Structures are given as structure tokens and as C-alpha cells.
């Protein structure tokens, strides 16, 4: 007996200690007034990040959160006390910072451009000249209140050593040293001006645009340390915009990474996660390119995330017809979607009758209120059910328009005309979707009318004429119609529907054109296909140079034969249907299981420059989307629900309308690349 007990004790203590997940979220929204920084919406990032981590298996007791108030020492203390002092070998760590970022004069000589990247604590000044409280004189600031990249890298190295080679660290920096919007309707994090002494110049007089470095440069060696991968919200020369959802601002990277994490599982690599982040960022912040550092061909957090859950659960029960489920906007579940409740452990929905059916009446970030429309559920029964999404609603929200005029009477004209377009809504809120600016005769630019997005994209601009003292209403209507088109493109950008039985991808294949080829009528022997990976930059972004010829292949990654459509949303939000084209029927655009498409047109890449979005739509029957889009919704297609969805999105007068599509026989996926000018 003693031998058995001894054996059991030895066995118990020889078992490997399970790895734990730890997270630290720092969100700085409110900056000390004397610093010169504007307040931002970082505090809102906490809920969405925390909820996504909980869904992926993090215990709430191991998620440490700091909102506002932290100086540089406070940030370093939080990393040391809540992470370094609490982790053990083999654990995994998620570190998230939301706030301002800035470049600052390098205090050593290791930076090529003479500038350190830095996080901005609440008491760090924006400008180099600061007031000496003792002498009352202005003096140069030495940067001691900023958290420089090398300081952050050093303490993260300590963390990695403590975790050992079996641990893993994921770092997310939703801050940037790029500038604020020029038109005043988009909120961005950081500033375009570095914090440097008067008269400072880059080493060897190099310009700031040369010798660019990627990210913060936090990773230098992997020997005997936990692997670490870092994500950043935008490139060095880009703005890091905030995203607004139902009047609540979020960091754009925080918003998309929270959704991307929920969609990932224990087998998802950092590379796949980054691809998902890029695609989602192209939807909500089309002028910024997220960045990544580290070895990305490894599983997220060492493969220790929970897998994706196939079903939803009842979180709270109110009464027999009202309850709350554990999914919301982070899971792309919108108000108006239809859900069904089944007995626990239901695997094949076609063989089991649902117990109840309900409609989502209020979608929150990570939960949703459901009102049952068929059947009733008592509390005990509800908590035991498995919930599945039967139909998804793609809610088409109104566009908020800020109007800026030099002639007050012009505002009255706009107010009257905009009533014809219920999808457009005038607001005085600075955080609007579009700015409609009308410069009168006395304006320095002359009489002009322009429409600018919150990302500083000019989507409409032309001279405006006056008929006597009254502005030309036809030209205002033209601008309003452009806004409606912009809204429709936004709707398509945000359209995604993951279907486990319908998986495919778009492969951009660059071509080498042979001498003597007829470029107006290519044949297969006229070109050589090159490796698609040659288009991928060091930062993981696919870039295609103006003038490059490409083929767009559709690769079916599932077993069933599917029809496909491919829509191109240009950087300026113009649209084109690439597949099906007008030379073939929609029925010809299909691809067999685990095969590639045999219809592959040749395209020449050209302006406008920026992030181009490809929407791949998979279906069990042919879709005539080309007719619907080219006719601006006037053609009715074949009556397919998805065709009706697209048709409704073009409606200019009825305003937002619920558009419900079955989640069973459609798949909609996003792929992005950047169009760059030729050198």
C-alpha cells in the first residue's frame, strides 16, 4: 500500500504543469491637458479585446486591465508585476496597448533614421519645447516620459526569457506616430510630427521617407526565449484611424483583431491571422496597412487557443420567449438575424427538428438578445440547448453626413435635397462618415463642392455653379448620389459570410508577357505564370505594381462543386464585377471540389492606388450579380436571395433595409492587395 501511495505521489509530481494564458491590456484615452494630446477612444477597446480573449480560453482572473492614468513607469510596472512576476515556463502571454504613439529623437545611434518609435504615456508631451516649472523657461524635452521601442523591447525580452522557448508572446500595438486627419471628421491616433529638438535633422541628412523600418523593431533574437509576434495598426507613413460602430469609437486594429481572434482556432497560424486582419482592415480603414513582426509561420500563442465553437449557448434567461445568447457583433451576428435552438449535441441540423426559433432584437458586442418567434423555452431547457444561426442579417446603417458651407442659404438647399435619400443623415458630430463641403464664390478655392470620407479620401469634387444667388441643385444632387454609391460600396466591403462547407480563395498570379504577344487578345501561350509569393512584401502585404498583368485564380478548398462570383472594390470605392464576365453565362463560372477555376481572364493592374478589395462569393447555383450591379439594381437577376440582397443595397430612396440571407448555401470571403505606382 505504501509503495502504491509513493508511486501515485511520484506520478502526480512528475506530470507536466499545464500552461496558463495571461493577458495585459493597457488603454490610454485621457491624456494630461498640458501634454497637448487629444483624447481618444482607447477605453472602448478593452471590452472587445477582453471578450475575444475570454472566448478563446483566457480566464478573466488572468486578464489584467489598466484604463488611463499610466505613466511610463506605470506601464513598465504593469508588465513586470502582472506578467513577468506571475508567468512560468511554457505559459503564453497577450499584451495589448491602445493609445497615442510618436516618433522621438533617438537617444543612441541604433536607428537608421535617427528616430525611436515610442508609446505615449499620459504625461508625455507632444512637442519638444516644455515649460520648466522651476525656472519658468521653455527648454528642450529629453524624451524621458515616452516609452521608447528599445525600452519596451528590453522588458519584453525579460518576459520571453522567463517564459522560455516553450512559451509564446503576442503583442498588439494600436498606436501610431502618423498624423491626424486633415479634414477634421476622422479621429486618428498619434501625430505626424516627431518629438525632436529645434534644428534636428536625420543622420547623414536622409529624408524621413528613406530607410524605412517596419514596426517597432521589438524582436532581435529567438535564442532560449519565447517566440514573439507583434502586430501594428498601420505603416509608418499612414494614419491610424479609429473606427466607429453605432456611435462608439474603437481602435481600428483593436476592432479587427478582436473579430479575427474569435474566428481563429488552435491550429491557426500567425500568418493566417494576419491575412484575416489585413482583409478586415481594408473594410473599415482602407487607407492604412497593418504591419507584423516576428516568425509568423507558427500557431497563435503556441497553439494554446480554444478551437472555434460550432454552436452558441444561452447566456441568460429572462422568460419563456426572451433570452440572451453568447455571441454578438464580434461574431458578425447582427440585429435581425434568425437563430434556432436544438437539443444539446445536435450535429446534423437536417435530421433534427428545432425546439424553438428566434430573432435577434438587439446585438451587442459579445452577446445578443433574442425574442422567440416559434416555440417556448423554460429556463432549464434553454440553458441546455445548442443555438445555431439560421439566417444572417446584413444591416445597412445610415451614413452620417457633416455639411460645411460658406453660404448659409446653401445649407438649406442641402437639407431639403437630402430628404430624398433616407440612407443619408445630416449630423453635427465631428465623427461623421462623410464631409460635404461647399465653397461659395468668396472661397479661396473658388466655388466648389466636394465629398470627403473620414479617411481623407476625396470621393467627389468639382466646381459648382450658381443660378443667380442660388446654388445649382443638380450639382448637389450629383454629390448626394455619389454618397449613395459610396454607401453601397461600404455595404459590400462589410459583407462576409463564413461557411465551413464552402471554402475557397483568390490567388493573384503575376504574368510575364512574351514578346510579340497580342495584348488585346491573350492566349495561354502568350505568357508565363510567375510565383504569386513574389508579390508579398516583407511586411506580409501583397503589392501589385501598376502595369502588371495578372490572372485571378479561384481555388476550391472544399469537396463540393460551387459557382463563384468575384467583385472588385477599388480604393476609391468604385465597383466592377470580374466574374462572371459579359462573355460567358454565370453557369460557366463554377469550380469542382479541391480544384482551381478554368476560367481565368487576364487583367492589367492600374490606378487608383491603394488597398483593393476582392469579394469572392460562393453559391450552390449561378448568380447574375453582373446584371444587378451594372444596372444599379434595376435588373432583378434570377430571384436568388443573394441577388435580392445586392439589389436592395442599390436602393437609393427606401433607406436602410434588413437583408437576410441563409447561412447554409452561401459563402462570402474577402481578399486584399495594394496597388502601387510604377517606379
Number of C-alpha atoms within 10 A of each C-alpha: 6 7 8 9 10 11 11 12 11 11 10 10 9 9 8 7 11 9 15 18 24 23 25 21 22 25 26 25 21 19 23 16 12 12 15 13 22 16 16 23 22 26 20 19 28 20 14 20 21 21 19 22 23 15 19 22 14 22 15 13 8 17 20 17 17 17 17 18 17 20 18 21 13 13 19 16 15 20 23 16 12 17 24 20 12 12 21 18 19 21 25 28 28 20 20 22 22 31 28 31 28 26 26 26 23 19 14 9 11 11 17 16 22 22 24 25 24 25 30 29 27 23 19 22 22 25 17 19 17 17 14 12 8 6 8 9 10 12 13 15 19 16 18 10 18 26 24 25 17 17 15 18 16 13 16 23 20 15 24 28 20 22 25 19 16 16 26 27 25 20 21 20 24 30 28 33 28 25 22 21 19 11 13 15 22 23 27 27 30 27 21 19 15 21 25 22 16 9 5 11 16 15 13 9 10 13 11 14 9 9 11 12 12 15 22 24 16 20 18 9 11 15 10 13 20 25 26 27 20 23 23 23 31 28 22 26 16 18 29 35 32 26 24 19 11 6 10 11 20 24 27 25 30 27 25 26 26 21 21 22 22 22 19 20 19 16 16 20 19 24 17 18 20 21 20 21 25 29 26 26 25 26 22 21 23 22 20 24 25 27 23 25 20 20 15 19 11 17 20 26 24 23 16 20 23 17 17 14 12 11 18 17 19 23 15 16 19 11 13 15 18 18 22 20 21 19 23 19 17 25 17 21 26 22 22 21 26 26 23 23 27 21 16 14 10 18 13 7 11 8 8 11 12 20 18 19 22 24 22 23 16 17 22 15 19 19 21 24 25 25 21 22 14 14 13 18 20 12 15 9 14 25 17 15 23 21 25 20 20 18 19 23 21 24 18 20 17 16 21 19 25 21 19 15 16 15 17 10 12 21 16 10 15 20 13 9 15 18 13 15 18 15 22 24 16 19 16 11 12 17 22 23 23 28 27 22 18 26 20 21 15 10 13 9 10 13 18 17 20 18 23 21 20 24 26 18 15 14 18 17 15 12 13 20 18 13 8 7 10 12 20 15 17 12 16 21 16 11 20 21 15 15 26 23 21 20 23 21 21 19 18 22 23 17 17 18 21 15 15 10 14 24 20 24 16 20 16 22 19 24 20 13 18 12 8 7 13 11 13 6 8 13 12 9 9 16 16 12 14 14 10 14 13 12 19 13 10 11 16 18 19 19 18 23 18 17 15 16 21 23 18 20 17 24 18 24 16 16 13 15 18 24 21 28 24 25 22 21 21 19 20 19 22 14 19 16 20 17 26 25 18 11 6 11 13 20 13 14 22 24 21 17 17 14 16 19 16 13 17 15 14 18 15 14 17 16 14 16 17 20 27 22 25 22 23 21 25 27 20 16 16 20 27 23 29 23 21 22 21 13 13 17 21 14 17 16 19 15 10 16 15 21 22 20 18 21 22 22 26 22 19 20 13 12 18 18 16 17 21 19 21 17 17 18 14 23 23 20 20 25 20 25 20 19 23 18 15 10 5
